[in-house]
Amino acid sequence: MAKHSSTFRIGGDLEIHRLGFGAMRITGKGIWGPPADRAGALATLRRVPELGIDFIDTANSYGPHVSEELIREALYPYTDVVIATKGGLERSGPDVWTQNGNPSHLVSEAHASRERLGVDRISLWQLHRIDSRVPRDEQFDAVRLLLDDGVIEHAGLSEVTVEQIAAASQVFPVATVQNRYNFADRGSEDVLDYCEAHGIGFIPWYPLAAGELTREGTAALDAIAHAHGATPSQVAVAWLLQRSPVIIPIPGTSKVPHLEENAKARDIELTVEEFDRLDRIGRTPGHG
């Protein structure tokens, strides 16, 4: 169990608090179009820095474009928050995601994200997926070009293996990796260990394990939550914060009360026994 450090330096120099905010859910159903409650989504975004959360993760494909546009409307000029975005996925409808790793597309989309966000340089831009139909070195070269041209300050990857991170690192410094991970879904355990060993930020998406828990996992979360006067979701996030000092959880929501609930996870310190119990459950067969 790692010491509960509160901050992380992306790329070794961009310091953020380790509990961030995922801005996928501020869009419409199926991550498509505008949110049903636009005023509520904007209020949620404005509440983020008020709660001391200074890292927001989004993507040009969320909406598409809607999430980035709402972030700018709510928070520009970003005096108290770092905005990270992603590129490499295209949308044609609700819940439809298509990879596009064409280098010219990646570059043009990063430029477009920069314009939508209203920044001179994107603090962190992540390749949303490595497109298997395009030579990966060509995609990595596009990221290198974005760095060299000053379009982006730091670069990351999403849904990758250790081998892919190592290959990308030969072309550009990999500042973050964003893979699916939570206490009950440990398929990226080796990636997390690699990131910790190399000082790479690890951003777990799907951090609350919704619908993925066994009966044992649910019972453990409920019991530990009760002991702390907390919710099971808060305990799941607290476990991530204690799992590794490079983990940056980004639970997302479009509602202020839920955001405030997630933020309180920072105040929970699991005992060694509580942490180990959840760790054991996550490492049993069937949990990745």
N, C-alpha and C positions, 0 to 999 in steps of 0.2 A: 504494500500500500504506500503510495507516494505522499509526501508531505503536501498539505493543502496550500500550495502557493496560489496567490490571487491574480498574478499577471503572467503574460508571456510576451516575448519579443519576436514578432514575425520578421523573418529574415535577419534576426539578430539586432534589429534597431527600431522596429515599429512596435512600441509597447502598447498592449491592450489588456483589459481585464478579461479573465478567462471564461466568464459566462457571457456569451453573445446572444444575438437574436437572429433567427432565420426568417427571412421575409418572403417565403414562398406562399404562405397562407393568406396574405393580404390581397390576393387576387380572387377571381371568381371561381366557381365550381369547376373542378377538373384542371385547376391552375390555368384558367382560360378567361380572358376578358376582365372587366373591372369587378371589384368586390361588390357583393350585395349591399353592404353597409359601408359606403365610401367614407362617410364622416367617422365611423368607428375605426376604420383602418388607419386613417390619418391621426386620430387621437391616440391609437396604440403606438404608432411610430413616434409621435411627439413625446410619449411617456417613456420611451426607451432610454434616452440619455438622462432623464430626470431620475431614473432608478439606478444610475451609475453604470449602465450598460453602454459600452463605447465601441462595440463591434457589431456590424450588421452584415449578414451574408445574403446576397441576392443573386440573380442571373438574368441575362437578357431574355431568356426563354420563359420566365415567369410572367405569364399574361398573354402573349409575349409583350415585353417592354413595360407592362403596367406597374410591376413592382418597382422598377428603377424610377419611373416617372413619379410615383407616389412618394418614394423616398426623397426625391428632390423637392417636391412640393412641401413636404412636411418638415424637412430638416436642413435644407440648404441654408447656409454655406458649411455645414458639418463642422462646427467649431468644437464639438464635444464627442464626435463619433467618427470611426473609420468605416468606410463602405467598401466591402469586397463584392465583386461580381464574377460571373462566369460566362463563357461562351463555348459554342460547339454543338449545341442542340437546336434544332428547328422545330416549329410547331405548325400543325395544320388543323388542330381542333382540340377539344377538351380531352385531357389524358393521353394525347398523342405526342410522342417524342421521337424525333428522327435525328440521328447523328449526322453532322456535317463537319468534317475535319479538313476540308479544303483550305490550304494555307491562306489564300486570298480572302476567303470567307471569314476565317478567324481574325485576320487583321482588320477587315472592314467592320466586323461586329464589335471588336474592342474599341475602335474609333467611335462607333455609334453609341456604345455604352458610355464612353467618356462624355459625349455630347449630351446624352440624356441626363446623366448625373450632374453635369455642369462643372466638371473638374478639369484642371489642366493635365492631371496624371492620375490614373486609377491606382489607389494604394495597393490593392491586391486583386489580380485577375487570375482566374483559374480555368484551366481547360476542363470543361464539363465532362467530357468523355474522350478517350483516345479512339478515333474512328478507325475501325479495323479495315475499312476499304481504302484508306489513304496511308502511304508509308509513314510510320510514326515519326521518323526523323524529320520529315517535311513539316509535320505539325509542331515538333519541338523547335525547328528553325523559325517558324512563324512566331512562337512565343519569344524566342531570343531576339527577333527583330523588334517586337513590341517593347521589350526591355531596352534595347539599344537606342530606339527612337524616342524613348522617354514617354511613351503612351501609358505604360504601366510601371509601377515602382517595384513590385514584387510579383512573383508568379507561383501558381500552385497547380495541382492535379486533382482529379476526382475519379473515384472508383478504379483504382490501379493496384497492381501487385508490387511487391518489393523489386522484382526484376525491372519493371517499367519505371519505377522511381529512380533506380540506379542508372538506367539508360538515359532518362531525361536529364539527370544531374550531370551527365557528360556534356550537355548542350547549354543548360542554364541552371542557376541555383534554384532548387525546389524549396520554396519557403513554407508551403502547407500542402497537406493531403487531406482530401475530404472523402471518406469512405463510410458506408453504412456500418454502424457499430453501436451496441448498447450492452448492458450487463447480460442480456439473454441472447445476444446475437454476436458471436465472437469470431466470425469468419475472417475478420481482418486483424486478428491478434498479432500475427507476424508483421504486418504493416505498421501497426502501432509501435511495436518493439523497435522496428527499424527507425521510425520517426524519432522516437525518444533517444535512441543512440546517436542520431545525427542532428539533433536540435531542430527538427522539422515540426511545425505545428500540425496537430492531428485534429481535424474538425469532423466529429461524428454526426452524420445525418441520421434521421429516425432515432433520436436519442431516447425516446420514452418507451420504445418497445411495444407500442400499442398493438394488441392482438397477438403478440408473439410469445406470451408467457405461458409456461406450464402451470398446473395447479400448485406445484411446489413454489414456483417463482412468485405467483400471485400471493400465496400465503406468507412468504417471507417478506415481500414488500409491504403487505398490510400490517404485519406484526411490527416491523421496524418503523414504519410510518407512525403507527399508534404510539410507540415508545417516544418518538420525537415530537408528537403533536403536529405531524406533517401529513402531506398527501403522498400516496405511492409515487406519483410523478416527480415530486420534489426529491424523494429518496433516490429515484433512478438517476436524476441529474447529479445529486450529491455524490453518488457512487462514481460517476464519470469524472467529476472534479478530483476525486481522491485516487482514481486509478492511475493517472500519470500527469506529471506537471506540464506535458505538451498538449494535453487534451483541451479543446475549446468547444464546449457544447453550445449548440445554437437552437434550443427549442423555440418553435415559432407558434404564432397565434395571430388572430385579427381582433382580439378582444382585450381591453385593458385589464379586467380582473384576472384573466388567465396569465397575462404577462406578469402582473404583480405577484401572482402565485409562483410562477417559475423563478422569478428573481430571488425569492426567499430560500431557494435551494442552496444559495451561497452560504447561508447561516448554519446549515446542518453539518455537523461533524460526526460521521459514523464511527463507532468503536471498531477496533480491530476485528472483534468477533462478528459484528454486523457486516462489515466490508467483506470478510472472508466467506461468510455464509452466502452472500449474493455472488461472490466470485466463483465459489464451488458450483452453484446452480448453473451459472453461465458456461462453465467448462464441461458439464456433463454431456454425454452423447445426445444429439438432437438439437443442440444449441449452437452448432457451428464449430 
